[in-house]
Amino acid sequence: MKKCKICRILDIIISLMTIIILSPILIIIMIFLRLTNERKVFFLQERIGKFGKKFNVIKFVTMFENSPTIGSRSITIKDDPRILPFCNILRKLKINELPQLFNIIKGDMSLVGPRPLTEEVLSLYKSEKDKVVPGLTGLGSLIFSDEEALCPEGADPIEFYKKIIVPYKLEVELYFLKYNSFKLWLYIILLTIYVLIFKNKKWIWKIFKDLPPPPKEVQKF
């Protein structure tokens, strides 16, 4: 699917402006991370991009260094013990994702699109997710921005992710692939800002009326 040139231009402009505007906050976070926890600032993890191309997604460090190889591996669970002290707030506000703006400028990612997945998690999906550039935000990202909190008490979080979250995420991502356009791109950008500020996701289904309804197990929006 050919990505519209106007979206790519806006990707670069908005990413550069955001980096410049937030640079004082980003510098403070970098100093904080360097002086505390594991004394590392950035976490690089291999993800799968368009047409299966591998690239390193950039995040602020919020977990112990060996977290991708222990516990629930690529899946974050509620009260995950691998999260470093004081870093929950960065994850809750999605601040740890901001370095991905450099991935966007480089062209590995877009502002809007399906989330770039690890090879392990991507193997759970049978779709055409790799036919489009992955994004910093998207319908799946908005709906499941707090997916670790959706798992019922006492349930196996990994099995819950595989059997409940993955099938619905796949429906949502296929919807995105079907209707991908500048209009959809713009709606998702505006919805992302709204959801981050007001923590209300109901507008997602009010705007996209034909979006598949979520399974009852995750209807906590």
Secondary structure, 3 states (H helix, E strand, C coil): CCCCHHHHHHHHHHHHHHHHHHHHHHHHHHHHHHHCCCCCCEEEEEEECHHHCEEEEEEECCECCCHHHCCCCCCCCCCCCCECCCCHHHHHCCHHHCCHHHHHHHCCCEEECCCCECHHHHCCCCCCHHHCCCEEECHHHHHCCCHHHCCCCCCCHHHHHHHHHHHHHHHHHHHHHHHCCHHHHHHHHHHHHHHHHHCCCHHHHHHCCCCCCCCHHHCCC
